[in-house]
Amino acid sequence: MLNKYIIVTGGAGFIGSHACKALQQAGFVPVTFDNLVTGWQDAVKFGPFERGDLLCRADIDRVFEKYTPVAVMHFAAFSQVGESMQKPGLYWQNNVMGSLNLIQAAVDHGCMDFVFSSTCATYGDQDNVVLDEHSEQHPINAYGASKQAVENILSDFGAAYGLNSVIFRYFNVAGADPDGMVGEFHQPETHLIPLILNAIDGKRDALTIFGTDYDTPDGTCIRDYVHVCDLVDAHVLGLKWLQSGHGSRVFNLGTGDGFSVRQVIDQAKHVTNRPVPVTHGARRPGDCTKLVSGSLRAKTELGWSADRSNLKQMITDAWRWHQNGGYIK
Ligand code: UDP
């Protein structure tokens, strides 16, 4: 039988767990590699679980030896913009050194197809520019800088050893599995939509809007939200792209539509039919004014469609998951 093992780092996290479900449905066997620092063992439902840390090369080697995987999907990372500004060392160590260990191990074990989660934060603040894969990268926070560094490592390993990589630059990922098997659950929570839902059902007093004086129509930041299920579908397509020998490529994953923080709040009011308690706060260091994907590349080259990525659907799915209560450690 053809080996169908895929190492999924961060498979116990929000996006990684959804990717495992999509991989299983596509006939692969996702092997979750996760240290459970931010992930949840209860999110590992679609294949074997291997607890380990990317900063420990022996942990990584053990998993490559056990499964002889055909590819790696690398989600594991710290991903909070605000935290990355306060603790940049954490981001450079975990995201860059951990990724370097993994990439070196993949090459050493002859596993030459690699899918990587990067971010629109690598582009930085580019006033009212539509961001496509040709846009220059000038990250303004340590999170984005750490992801850009890993992109560069992949490029160098591609040139030196023939490692093939698909790099996905995510815009803002939201929503949850419509079947309710997995969803977004961080402790502490820092992302906009789950925080709005927490404010709606009284788990927090209010949602603080970080900055109301941005140069946008309503003064709040604009982001491009993409449904996690659409996002992980692109990963399966990216894996197949690599397996058909197309070689390395970068793809943005966004919809091209931008929504302000206030527009997201209004849509959450509409979906839940409940008020959202709001306070106004200072800008969060590291935040870009506007991040909107202008790319059609994933659609035209991978055949990707983002059918579920409208705000109403994303908040509806997130709300259903939210009401189920999340995971327990
Ligand atoms: N945001 C906010 N209040 C919060 C959390 C986030 O106003 O409590 C804003 C944040 O400034 C950004 C947008 O919501 O403009 C999305 O932030 P999030 O942390 O969800 O994702 P990011 O864009 O940082 O990856």
Residues whose N, C-alpha, C, O or C-beta is under 5 A from the ligand:
A	BS01	UDP	V81 T190 H191 L192 L195 T208 I209 F210 C221 V261 R284 D287
